[in-house]
């Protein structure tokens, strides 16, 4: 239930930010980005993989780093970033393949 409370808090923050800045052409959108990060992390957790937040994104199964804003991933300790289509495709093709 902690995830649902966090989701509600993030949605309320995004709504408040939109109400405060609806008249501006450009604004930061930090609350919307935070909500997007939450949904991305939740989509991987729902697929049954272990996730841990790190400085570049989040670490999946202790080996793969998933970027927060883009659909990119890399192996921990390597520098080359790769693209993925969906979280399910990423888990099925790369993460569960190695088990």
N, C-alpha and C positions, 0 to 999 in steps of 0.2 A: 504494500500500500504506500510505501515511501515514494515509489516512482510516480504514482498517481498524484500525490500531494505536490511533488516537484513539478510535474507537468502543469497542474492547475496554477501554481505560482508563476511559472514561466509564461503561460498564456495570458494571465492577468497583467504581467509586466509588459508584454508585447502590446496588448490592447491599450494600456495606459500611455505607452510611448507613442503609439499611433495617434491617439487622441491629442496628445500634447504637441505633436509635430505635423498634423495633417495639412496645415497650410504652407509648409515649407517644401521647396522643391527637392532639397537634399538634406538628409539627416543621417545620423550614425547607424541606427537600426541594430544596436547592440542586443536588445532583447529578442529580436527576431532571429539573429544569428545564434544566440544561446538556445533558443527553442529548436532551431534546426540541428544543432549539435546534440541536443537531448534526443530528438527523434532518430538521428543516425545511430547513436549509441544504443538506444532501445531496440532498434531493428536488428542489430547484431545480437543483443542479449536474448531477444525472442527466438532467435535461431538456435540457441543453446550453446553458444561459445562463451568462453571466459574472457571478459574484457576488463582492462585496467587503464585508467586515464594516465597519459604521459604528456610531455611538453610539446610534442609535434602532432598529437592527435590522441588516439587510444590504441593500446597494445592488445592484440587478440591472440589468445593462446600462448602468450609469452614470446611470440616470434614475429608476428606481422604488425606493422604500424599502419593504421588507417588515418588518413588526413581528415580533419574536421570539415572543411568547406568544399573540397573538391572530391571527386570520385577516384582518388588515387591511393595506392598502397605501396609499401616497400617492406623488405625483410629487415629486421633489426640488425644493425651493424653494417648494412650496405647503403649505398647512396642513390641507387637507381630507383626511380618511382615508376610504377605501372598503373594503368587505368583498369577499372572494373565497371561492369554495367549495373548490377544490382547487388545488394548485400547477400541475397540468396545465391547468386551466381558466384560471388567471391568465396563464400563459405564452401559451396559444393566443389568448385573447381580447384581452389588452392589450399584451403585450410583442412578440409576433411580428406583430401587426396593424400596428404602426408601422414595420415594416421593408419 
